[in-house]
Amino acid sequence: MSPLARLALLALAALGSQQIAALAAEPLEPDQAFQVGAIATAPDRVEVIFTVQPDYYLYRHRMKFAVAEGQTAAIGNPDLPKGDIKEDKYFGKQEVYHHDVVARLPVSRSSLEPFTLSIDVSWQGCWEGGLCYVPTTKTFQVEMPRATSVSALPLDGAAPGAAASGPSDDTPYVSKQDLLANLIRDGNIFLMAGAFFLAGLALAFTPCVLPMVPIVAGIIAGEGAKVTRTRAFSLSLAYVLGMAATYTAAGVAFAAAGQQAQTLFQQPWIIILFATLFVAMSLSMFGFYTVQMPAFIQSRIAAMSNQQKAGSYVGVVVMGALSALIVTTCVGPALVAALSVIGQSGQMARGGFALFSMAIGMGMPLLVVGASAGQLLPRAGAWMDTVKQAFGALMLAVAVWMLSRILPERVTYLLWILPLVALAIIFSRAAVRATGARILVRGLGALAAIYAIFIVIGAFKGATNPLRPLQAAEAHEQLPFERIKSLEELNAKVAAASAAGKSVMLDFYADWCVSCKEMEEYTFPQPSVRQALADTIWLQADVTANDATDQVLLKHFGIFGPPTIAFYGPDGTERRNFRVVGFMKAEEFAPLAARATTR
């Protein structure tokens, strides 16, 4: 071997295999240039290690971390060291890593037991020789050790241990649905039942559940002269138990199957069918006819009127079951917590018990109506017919409320005239002997007639809200939402916002969602909310149709339907623990939104 060749071999040996690769004409394979691994370093901490070969570098802003779909844990923002500033000929000035780097991820867990955490890790890097690799995403299975306590994420938008700006900085934020989900999984069963009972009781006074009150009151009024406190309470109890049993069974079944029961029962033909049912019940209570329902329901509409007999409890239970599926359609934190635990962990017994407790809480005001009806309603006389007919008008209002989910606003606005005119006629013809009672009833009839006139006047002014009949719809302030339809559109919008240094709010909306419209009416327009989201892109996913594209989007987020609001930080990462489910007042929503969108 010549001296020159021997010197060349010695030089190459000194450089080592990595330097040889760097000097080679061809770049390394991506998996050789960047070697990535993940390991749990604590019950609430995961480290992702990037090994970077010489003459290669990684982009800091291209490092993304997300919990894989179907997990029962969440991760916070990564703690990453500062990189080098590089004038990249491809992307301009960038922060990059020329050396090995470790990303430390805080983990929020709801169970003390060991489990496997699936994390999707994304990165992109380049070779100094003039090549940039395509972005890469891999899923890593990390074995999380047993914990001594359930952990929440540290302040989102800040590195672990660092201070964050915004309201309520000194305590980590955990959403209501996550707190309740933890209670179902690991909490005392009696404490869990009490918490969900109270959650249901609070839900009972929302527009989702209030329409059931005239249904129950109409059932009791249908007893006519036979009504007693015992009879009224037993009918109410049958209704509530039918509602609770169906609510529980449907919730468990749909959560276990990974489907959205809420959207299933918002199909137009189903809404029209049951709106027609309530119209038929209303006309029956007006005394136009007595009609039997189809045999498969095994009850008669007359069971809701003055034809009820001792054997009609089956019909009342059926009405409770239908109400559970059709009337109580709003998603709230308690419902999401129970359904997520059932769907993800398979704890059907505890999740089902939580749902049943919540349903009983929703039914408590209905039981109060039943318990007091024997004293509040007269036992005999022509006045009882007036009461029954008045509840018929309220059932007509329930039908209009249901149709408002699928009909144009202007049409449903005008339909509200029907129950108002019915009430005006009923009270104007009421046979009342006592002077004071007669003045009261005639006054109520006059108010209903005046309100109907206001609705007519408002229709000419362009009004669409029956609660504000003289306010034109054009007077409402436009919200700065951009509509997105698919997961691809969402990812593109989030990426564009992140590149511009902006955060993102994503609102899941549907035309039939009552709480969605409450958020648009009472929360989003408030100045405090506008200010909190001044540097945020407002996105809205309309899932009214519940088509295949909508279902892909809902499944990606693992949510059960609207209203659900997700926030992304300026880094393009969702702040999972800040999700909002259900209606939230502006004074509570504004500080939460400010904190969720902070860097």
C-alpha positions as CSV (number, residue, x, y, z in Angstrom):
1,M,0.0,0.0,0.0
2,S,1.4,3.4,-0.9
3,P,2.1,6.0,1.8
4,L,-0.5,8.2,0.3
5,A,-3.2,5.6,0.5
6,R,-2.2,4.7,4.1
7,L,-2.5,8.4,5.1
8,A,-5.9,8.6,3.6
9,L,-7.2,5.5,5.5
10,L,-5.8,6.9,8.8
11,A,-7.6,10.2,8.1
12,L,-10.9,8.5,7.5
13,A,-10.6,6.4,10.6
14,A,-10.0,9.5,12.7
15,L,-13.1,11.1,11.3
16,G,-15.3,8.2,12.4
17,S,-18.3,6.7,10.7
18,Q,-20.6,9.7,11.4
19,Q,-18.2,12.1,9.7
20,I,-17.8,9.8,6.8
21,A,-21.5,9.9,6.3
22,A,-21.5,13.6,6.5
23,L,-18.8,13.9,3.9
24,A,-20.5,11.4,1.6
25,A,-22.2,12.6,-1.5
26,E,-25.5,11.2,-0.4
27,P,-27.4,12.3,2.8
28,L,-28.4,9.9,5.5
29,E,-31.8,8.2,5.6
30,P,-34.2,10.3,7.8
31,D,-34.2,7.6,10.6
32,Q,-30.4,7.7,10.7
33,A,-30.1,11.5,10.6
34,F,-32.6,12.0,13.4
35,Q,-33.2,9.2,16.0
36,V,-36.2,9.8,18.3
37,G,-37.4,8.0,21.4
38,A,-39.7,8.6,24.3
39,I,-39.6,7.5,28.0
40,A,-41.5,8.2,31.2
41,T,-39.3,9.9,33.8
42,A,-42.1,10.3,36.4
43,P,-45.7,9.4,36.8
44,D,-46.6,12.8,35.4
45,R,-43.7,13.4,33.0
46,V,-42.5,12.1,29.6
47,E,-39.3,13.0,27.9
48,V,-38.9,12.8,24.1
49,I,-35.2,12.6,23.1
50,F,-34.0,13.7,19.6
51,T,-30.5,12.5,18.6
52,V,-29.2,14.8,15.9
53,Q,-26.2,13.7,13.7
54,P,-23.4,16.2,12.9
55,D,-24.1,18.4,9.9
56,Y,-27.8,18.0,10.4
57,Y,-30.3,20.2,12.3
58,L,-34.0,20.2,13.5
59,Y,-36.5,23.1,13.4
60,R,-37.8,24.0,16.8
61,H,-41.2,25.2,15.6
62,R,-41.7,21.9,13.7
63,M,-41.6,19.8,16.9
64,K,-45.2,18.9,17.7
65,F,-46.6,16.6,20.4
66,A,-50.1,15.2,20.8
67,V,-51.8,12.4,22.6
68,A,-53.1,9.8,20.2
69,E,-56.8,9.4,19.7
70,G,-58.7,7.5,22.4
71,Q,-56.3,8.2,25.3
72,T,-57.6,8.9,28.8
73,A,-54.6,11.3,29.5
74,A,-53.5,14.6,28.2
75,I,-50.2,16.4,27.7
76,G,-49.2,20.0,28.2
77,N,-46.9,22.3,26.3
78,P,-43.3,21.0,25.9
79,D,-40.4,22.4,27.9
80,L,-37.8,22.9,25.1
81,P,-34.3,24.5,25.4
82,K,-33.4,27.5,23.4
83,G,-31.9,26.7,20.0
84,D,-29.5,28.4,17.6
85,I,-30.7,31.2,15.3
86,K,-30.0,30.2,11.7
87,E,-30.5,32.1,8.5
88,D,-32.0,29.2,6.6
89,K,-31.9,29.5,2.8
90,Y,-35.2,27.7,2.6
91,F,-37.3,29.3,5.3
92,G,-35.4,32.4,6.4
93,K,-34.4,33.1,10.0
94,Q,-35.3,30.0,12.1
95,E,-34.5,28.6,15.6
96,V,-32.9,25.2,15.1
97,Y,-31.1,22.5,17.0
98,H,-27.7,21.3,15.7
99,H,-27.3,18.9,18.7
100,D,-29.3,16.4,20.7
101,V,-32.3,17.8,22.4
102,V,-34.8,16.7,25.0
103,A,-38.5,17.8,25.1
104,R,-40.1,17.4,28.6
105,L,-43.9,16.9,28.5
106,P,-46.1,17.3,31.5
107,V,-48.8,14.6,31.6
108,S,-52.3,14.9,33.1
109,R,-53.7,11.5,34.2
110,S,-57.0,10.5,35.7
111,S,-56.0,7.1,37.0
112,L,-53.5,5.9,39.5
113,E,-52.9,2.6,37.8
114,P,-50.0,2.1,35.3
115,F,-51.1,2.5,31.6
116,T,-49.6,2.8,28.1
117,L,-49.6,6.4,26.8
118,S,-49.6,6.8,23.0
119,I,-47.9,10.0,21.9
120,D,-47.8,11.3,18.3
121,V,-44.4,13.2,17.8
122,S,-43.8,15.3,14.7
123,W,-40.5,16.9,13.5
124,Q,-38.7,18.2,10.5
125,G,-35.0,18.7,9.8
126,C,-32.4,19.4,7.2
127,W,-28.9,18.3,6.0
128,E,-26.3,21.0,5.7
129,G,-25.3,19.6,2.4
130,G,-28.5,21.1,0.8
131,L,-31.5,18.9,1.6
132,C,-34.5,19.3,3.8
133,Y,-36.5,16.2,4.8
134,V,-40.3,16.0,4.6
135,P,-42.1,16.4,8.0
136,T,-42.2,13.1,10.0
137,T,-44.8,11.9,12.5
138,K,-44.4,8.8,14.6
139,T,-46.4,7.3,17.4
140,F,-44.5,6.2,20.6
141,Q,-45.9,3.9,23.2
142,V,-44.8,5.1,26.6
143,E,-45.3,2.9,29.7
144,M,-46.5,5.2,32.5
145,P,-45.7,4.0,36.0
146,R,-48.2,3.9,38.9
147,A,-49.0,7.3,40.4
148,T,-49.7,8.3,44.0
149,S,-52.1,11.0,43.0
150,V,-54.1,12.1,40.0
151,S,-52.3,15.0,38.3
152,A,-53.5,18.0,36.3
153,L,-51.5,19.8,33.7
154,P,-49.4,22.8,34.8
155,L,-50.4,26.2,33.5
156,D,-51.0,25.9,29.8
157,G,-49.0,28.2,27.6
158,A,-46.0,28.1,29.8
159,A,-43.1,25.7,30.4
160,P,-43.5,23.6,33.5
161,G,-42.3,25.5,36.5
162,A,-42.5,28.8,34.6
163,A,-44.9,31.6,35.3
164,A,-47.7,32.3,32.9
165,S,-49.6,35.5,32.3
166,G,-53.3,36.0,32.5
167,P,-55.9,35.6,35.2
168,S,-55.8,32.9,37.9
169,D,-52.2,32.1,37.1
170,D,-51.3,30.5,40.4
171,T,-53.6,27.5,40.1
172,P,-53.7,24.9,37.3
173,Y,-57.0,24.9,35.3
174,V,-58.9,21.7,35.1
175,S,-62.2,21.7,33.2
176,K,-65.4,20.7,34.8
177,Q,-65.8,17.6,32.6
178,D,-62.3,16.4,33.5
179,L,-63.0,16.9,37.2
180,L,-66.2,14.9,37.0
181,A,-64.6,12.2,34.8
182,N,-61.9,11.8,37.5
183,L,-64.7,11.5,40.1
184,I,-66.4,8.7,38.1
185,R,-63.2,6.7,37.7
186,D,-61.7,7.0,41.2
187,G,-64.0,8.9,43.5
188,N,-66.3,7.7,46.3
189,I,-69.4,6.4,44.6
190,F,-71.8,8.3,47.0
191,L,-69.9,11.5,46.4
192,M,-70.0,10.8,42.6
193,A,-73.8,10.2,42.8
194,G,-74.3,13.5,44.8
195,A,-72.2,15.5,42.4
196,F,-74.0,14.2,39.3
197,F,-77.4,14.7,41.0
198,L,-76.6,18.4,41.6
199,A,-75.3,18.7,38.0
200,G,-78.7,17.3,36.8
201,L,-80.6,19.6,39.1
202,A,-78.7,22.6,37.6
203,L,-79.4,21.4,34.1
204,A,-83.1,21.2,35.0
205,F,-83.4,25.0,34.9
206,T,-81.9,25.3,31.4
207,P,-83.9,25.6,28.1
208,C,-82.9,21.9,27.4
209,V,-85.0,20.5,30.2
210,L,-87.7,23.2,31.0
211,P,-89.9,22.0,28.1
212,M,-90.6,18.9,30.0
213,V,-92.4,20.8,32.8
214,P,-95.5,21.5,30.6
215,I,-95.5,17.9,29.5
216,V,-95.7,16.6,33.1
217,A,-98.1,19.3,34.1
218,G,-100.3,18.4,31.1
219,I,-100.3,14.8,32.2
220,I,-101.4,15.7,35.7
221,A,-104.0,18.1,34.3
222,G,-105.4,15.4,32.2
223,E,-106.5,13.6,35.3
224,G,-109.3,16.2,35.6
225,A,-111.4,15.9,38.7
226,K,-109.7,12.7,39.9
227,V,-106.3,14.4,40.5
228,T,-104.9,13.8,44.0
229,R,-101.5,14.5,45.4
230,T,-100.7,10.8,45.5
231,R,-101.9,10.2,42.0
232,A,-100.1,13.3,40.6
233,F,-96.8,12.3,42.3
234,S,-97.0,8.7,41.1
235,L,-97.6,9.9,37.5
236,S,-94.6,12.3,37.8
237,L,-92.5,9.6,39.2
238,A,-93.4,7.2,36.4
239,Y,-92.4,9.9,33.9
240,V,-89.1,10.7,35.6
241,L,-88.1,7.0,36.0
242,G,-88.9,6.4,32.3
243,M,-86.8,9.4,31.4
244,A,-83.9,8.4,33.7
245,A,-83.8,4.8,32.6
246,T,-83.8,5.6,28.9
247,Y,-81.3,8.4,29.4
248,T,-79.0,6.0,31.2
249,A,-79.4,3.1,28.8
250,A,-79.0,5.3,25.7
251,G,-76.0,7.0,27.1
252,V,-74.2,3.8,28.0
253,A,-75.0,2.2,24.6
254,F,-74.0,5.1,22.5
255,A,-70.8,5.8,24.5
256,A,-69.8,2.2,24.3
257,A,-70.3,2.2,20.6
258,G,-68.5,5.5,20.2
259,Q,-71.4,7.3,18.6
260,Q,-73.2,10.6,19.2
261,A,-76.8,9.9,20.4
262,Q,-77.4,13.7,20.4
263,T,-76.9,14.0,16.7
264,L,-78.8,10.8,15.8
265,F,-82.0,12.1,17.3
266,Q,-81.7,15.5,15.5
267,Q,-82.6,14.0,12.1
268,P,-85.3,16.3,10.5
269,W,-87.8,13.4,10.1
270,I,-87.5,12.4,13.8
271,I,-88.0,16.0,14.9
272,I,-91.0,16.4,12.7
273,L,-92.5,13.1,13.9
274,F,-92.3,14.1,17.6
275,A,-93.3,17.7,17.0
276,T,-96.4,16.3,15.3
277,L,-96.9,14.1,18.4
278,F,-97.0,17.1,20.6
279,V,-99.4,19.0,18.3
280,A,-101.7,16.0,18.4
281,M,-101.5,15.9,22.2
282,S,-102.2,19.6,22.3
283,L,-105.3,19.3,20.1
284,S,-106.5,16.4,22.2
285,M,-106.2,18.5,25.3
286,F,-108.2,21.2,23.6
287,G,-111.0,18.6,23.3
288,F,-111.1,18.3,19.5
289,Y,-110.8,14.5,19.6
290,T,-109.5,11.5,21.5
291,V,-106.8,9.6,19.4
292,Q,-104.9,6.5,20.1
293,M,-101.2,6.4,19.5
294,P,-99.7,3.5,17.4
295,A,-99.7,0.2,19.0
296,F,-95.9,0.0,19.3
297,I,-96.0,2.9,21.8
298,Q,-98.7,1.1,23.7
299,S,-100.4,4.2,25.0
300,R,-103.1,6.6,24.0
301,I,-102.9,10.4,23.6
302,A,-106.0,10.4,25.8
303,A,-103.6,9.3,28.6
304,M,-102.4,12.9,28.4
305,S,-105.9,14.3,28.6
306,N,-109.0,13.7,30.6
307,Q,-109.3,10.1,29.5
308,Q,-106.5,8.7,31.7
309,K,-107.2,5.5,33.6
310,A,-105.4,3.5,36.2
311,G,-103.6,1.5,33.6
312,S,-102.0,4.5,31.8
313,Y,-98.7,4.4,33.6
314,V,-97.1,2.6,30.7
315,G,-98.0,5.6,28.5
316,V,-96.5,8.0,31.0
317,V,-93.3,6.0,31.1
318,V,-93.2,6.0,27.3
319,M,-93.5,9.8,27.3
320,G,-90.7,10.1,29.8
321,A,-88.5,7.9,27.5
322,L,-89.3,10.0,24.5
323,S,-88.5,13.2,26.4
324,A,-85.1,11.8,27.4
325,L,-84.2,11.1,23.7
326,I,-85.8,14.2,22.1
327,V,-86.1,17.1,24.5
328,T,-82.9,16.8,26.6
329,T,-80.5,17.3,23.8
330,C,-77.9,19.7,25.2
331,V,-74.4,18.6,26.0
332,G,-73.0,19.6,29.3
333,P,-69.8,18.8,31.3
334,A,-71.5,16.1,33.4
335,L,-72.8,14.3,30.3
336,V,-69.5,14.5,28.5
337,A,-67.7,13.2,31.6
338,A,-69.9,10.2,32.0
339,L,-69.9,9.3,28.3
340,S,-66.1,9.7,28.0
341,V,-65.4,7.4,31.0
342,I,-67.8,4.8,29.5
343,G,-66.4,5.1,26.0
344,Q,-62.7,5.2,27.0
345,S,-62.4,3.0,30.1
346,G,-65.4,0.7,29.8
347,Q,-66.6,1.5,33.3
348,M,-70.2,1.1,32.3
349,A,-71.6,0.5,35.8
350,R,-70.1,3.6,37.4
351,G,-70.7,5.7,34.3
352,G,-74.3,4.5,34.0
353,F,-74.9,5.2,37.7
354,A,-73.6,8.7,37.2
355,L,-76.0,9.2,34.2
356,F,-78.9,7.9,36.2
357,S,-78.1,10.2,39.2
358,M,-77.9,13.1,36.8
359,A,-81.3,12.2,35.2
360,I,-83.0,12.0,38.6
361,G,-81.5,15.5,39.4
362,M,-83.0,16.8,36.1
363,G,-86.4,15.2,37.1
364,M,-86.6,16.7,40.6
365,P,-88.5,19.8,39.6
366,L,-90.9,17.5,37.8
367,L,-91.5,15.5,41.0
368,V,-92.1,18.7,42.9
369,V,-94.8,19.6,40.3
370,G,-96.3,16.2,40.8
371,A,-96.2,16.4,44.6
372,S,-97.9,19.7,44.8
373,A,-100.3,19.3,41.9
374,G,-103.0,17.8,44.1
375,Q,-103.2,21.1,46.1
376,L,-102.4,23.5,43.3
377,L,-105.0,22.3,40.9
378,P,-108.8,22.4,41.5
379,R,-110.4,19.0,41.9
380,A,-113.6,19.6,40.0
381,G,-115.5,22.1,37.9
382,A,-115.3,23.8,34.6
383,W,-112.0,25.5,35.7
384,M,-110.3,22.2,35.3
385,D,-111.0,22.2,31.5
386,T,-109.3,25.6,31.3
387,V,-106.2,24.4,33.1
388,K,-106.1,21.3,30.8
389,Q,-106.4,23.5,27.7
390,A,-103.8,25.9,28.9
391,F,-101.3,23.1,29.2
392,G,-102.4,22.0,25.7
393,A,-101.2,25.5,24.5
394,L,-97.9,24.9,26.3
395,M,-97.5,21.6,24.5
396,L,-98.0,23.4,21.3
397,A,-95.2,25.7,22.3
398,V,-93.0,22.6,22.9
399,A,-93.7,21.5,19.3
400,V,-92.7,25.0,18.0
401,W,-89.5,24.8,20.1
402,M,-88.6,21.5,18.6
403,L,-89.3,22.7,15.0
404,S,-87.0,25.7,15.6
405,R,-84.0,23.3,15.1
406,I,-84.8,22.6,11.5
407,L,-86.9,25.5,10.2
408,P,-85.7,29.0,9.3
409,E,-85.7,31.5,12.1
410,R,-88.3,33.7,10.5
411,V,-90.7,30.8,10.1
412,T,-90.4,29.6,13.7
413,Y,-90.6,33.2,14.9
414,L,-94.0,33.4,13.3
415,L,-95.1,30.0,14.6
416,W,-94.8,31.3,18.2
417,I,-98.0,33.2,17.5
418,L,-100.0,30.0,17.6
419,P,-99.5,29.1,21.3
420,L,-100.0,32.8,22.3
421,V,-103.2,33.1,20.4
422,A,-104.4,29.8,21.9
423,L,-103.7,31.0,25.4
424,A,-105.5,34.3,24.7
425,I,-108.6,32.5,23.4
426,I,-108.6,29.9,26.3
427,F,-108.3,32.6,29.0
428,S,-110.8,34.9,27.4
429,R,-113.4,32.1,27.5
430,A,-112.6,30.7,30.9
431,A,-115.6,30.2,33.1
432,V,-114.5,31.9,36.4
433,R,-117.0,33.0,39.0
434,A,-114.7,34.7,41.6
435,T,-114.1,38.4,40.7
436,G,-110.4,38.4,41.6
437,A,-109.6,35.2,39.7
438,R,-111.6,36.4,36.7
439,I,-109.6,39.6,36.5
440,L,-106.4,37.6,36.7
441,V,-107.3,35.2,34.0
442,R,-108.6,37.9,31.7
443,G,-105.4,39.8,32.3
444,L,-103.3,36.8,31.3
445,G,-105.3,36.4,28.2
446,A,-104.8,40.1,27.3
447,L,-101.0,39.8,27.9
448,A,-100.9,36.7,25.6
449,A,-102.8,38.6,22.9
450,I,-100.6,41.7,23.2
451,Y,-97.5,39.5,23.0
452,A,-98.8,37.9,19.8
453,I,-99.4,41.4,18.3
454,F,-95.7,42.3,19.2
455,I,-94.6,39.2,17.3
456,V,-96.5,40.3,14.3
457,I,-95.1,43.8,14.4
458,G,-91.6,42.4,15.0
459,A,-92.0,40.2,11.9
460,F,-92.3,43.3,9.7
461,K,-89.2,44.8,11.3
462,G,-87.2,41.6,10.6
463,A,-87.1,40.3,14.2
464,T,-86.2,36.6,14.7
465,N,-86.0,36.2,18.5
466,P,-89.4,35.7,20.2
467,L,-87.9,36.9,23.5
468,R,-87.1,40.2,21.8
469,P,-90.0,40.6,19.5
470,L,-89.4,44.3,18.6
471,Q,-85.7,44.0,18.0
472,A,-84.6,43.6,14.4
473,A,-82.2,40.7,13.7
474,E,-79.9,43.2,11.8
475,A,-79.3,44.9,15.1
476,H,-77.2,42.0,16.4
477,E,-73.5,42.4,16.2
478,Q,-71.8,40.0,13.7
479,L,-69.4,37.6,15.3
480,P,-66.0,37.2,13.6
481,F,-66.3,33.4,12.9
482,E,-64.8,31.7,9.9
483,R,-66.6,28.5,9.0
484,I,-64.6,25.3,8.5
485,K,-66.0,22.0,7.5
486,S,-63.2,19.4,7.4
487,L,-60.2,18.4,9.5
488,E,-58.0,19.4,6.6
489,E,-59.4,22.9,6.7
490,L,-59.0,23.1,10.4
491,N,-55.3,22.1,10.3
492,A,-54.6,24.6,7.5
493,K,-56.2,27.4,9.5
494,V,-54.4,26.5,12.7
495,A,-51.1,26.3,10.9
496,A,-51.7,29.7,9.3
497,A,-52.6,31.3,12.6
498,S,-49.6,29.8,14.3
499,A,-47.3,31.2,11.5
500,A,-48.8,34.6,12.2
501,G,-48.3,34.2,16.0
502,K,-52.0,34.0,16.7
503,S,-54.1,31.6,18.8
504,V,-57.3,29.9,17.6
505,M,-60.8,29.3,19.2
506,L,-62.8,26.5,17.5
507,D,-66.5,26.5,18.3
508,F,-68.6,23.4,17.4
509,Y,-72.1,24.6,16.5
510,A,-75.4,23.1,15.2
511,D,-78.7,24.7,14.3
512,W,-80.6,22.5,16.7
513,C,-78.2,23.2,19.7
514,V,-79.9,25.5,22.2
515,S,-76.8,26.2,24.2
516,C,-74.9,27.1,21.0
517,K,-77.3,29.9,20.3
518,E,-77.2,31.0,23.9
519,M,-73.4,31.3,23.6
520,E,-73.8,33.4,20.4
521,E,-76.5,35.5,22.0
522,Y,-75.2,36.2,25.5
523,T,-71.5,35.2,25.7
524,F,-69.5,35.8,22.5
525,P,-70.7,39.4,21.8
526,Q,-69.7,40.7,25.3
527,P,-66.8,43.2,25.3
528,S,-64.8,41.3,27.9
529,V,-64.9,38.2,25.6
530,R,-64.0,40.2,22.5
531,Q,-61.0,41.7,24.4
532,A,-59.8,38.3,25.7
533,L,-59.9,36.9,22.1
534,A,-58.6,40.0,20.3
535,D,-55.5,38.3,19.1
536,T,-57.3,35.0,18.4
537,I,-58.7,33.5,15.1
538,W,-62.4,32.5,15.6
539,L,-63.3,29.3,13.8
540,Q,-66.6,27.5,13.8
541,A,-67.4,24.0,12.7
542,D,-71.1,23.6,11.8
543,V,-72.0,20.0,12.4
544,T,-75.7,20.4,11.9
545,A,-75.8,17.9,9.0
546,N,-73.8,15.3,11.0
547,D,-72.5,13.9,7.6
548,A,-69.4,11.8,7.2
549,T,-67.1,14.9,7.2
550,D,-68.7,16.1,10.4
551,Q,-68.3,12.7,12.1
552,V,-64.6,12.6,11.2
553,L,-64.1,16.0,12.8
554,L,-66.1,15.0,16.0
555,K,-64.2,11.7,16.2
556,H,-60.8,13.4,15.9
557,F,-61.6,15.5,19.0
558,G,-63.4,12.7,20.8
559,I,-66.4,14.9,21.6
560,F,-70.1,14.0,21.7
561,G,-71.5,17.0,20.1
562,P,-72.0,20.8,20.4
563,P,-71.6,23.0,22.2
564,T,-67.9,22.3,22.6
565,I,-65.2,24.9,22.3
566,A,-61.5,24.1,21.9
567,F,-58.5,26.5,22.1
568,Y,-55.2,26.4,20.3
569,G,-52.2,28.4,21.5
570,P,-50.0,30.4,19.2
571,D,-47.7,27.4,18.9
572,G,-50.5,25.5,17.1
573,T,-51.1,23.0,19.9
574,E,-54.6,22.5,21.4
575,R,-54.9,23.4,25.1
576,R,-56.9,20.2,25.8
577,N,-57.6,20.9,29.5
578,F,-59.3,24.3,28.6
579,R,-62.1,22.8,26.5
580,V,-65.5,24.3,27.3
581,V,-68.6,22.1,27.1
582,G,-72.1,23.6,27.4
583,F,-73.2,27.1,28.0
584,M,-70.9,29.4,30.0
585,K,-71.6,33.0,31.0
586,A,-69.3,35.8,29.7
587,E,-67.9,36.6,33.1
588,E,-66.6,33.1,33.5
589,F,-65.7,32.5,29.8
590,A,-63.6,35.7,29.3
591,P,-60.8,34.9,31.8
592,L,-60.7,31.3,30.8
593,A,-60.4,32.2,27.1
594,A,-57.6,34.7,27.9
595,R,-55.7,32.1,29.8
596,A,-56.3,29.4,27.2
597,T,-54.8,31.5,24.4
598,T,-51.8,32.9,26.3
599,R,-48.4,32.1,25.0
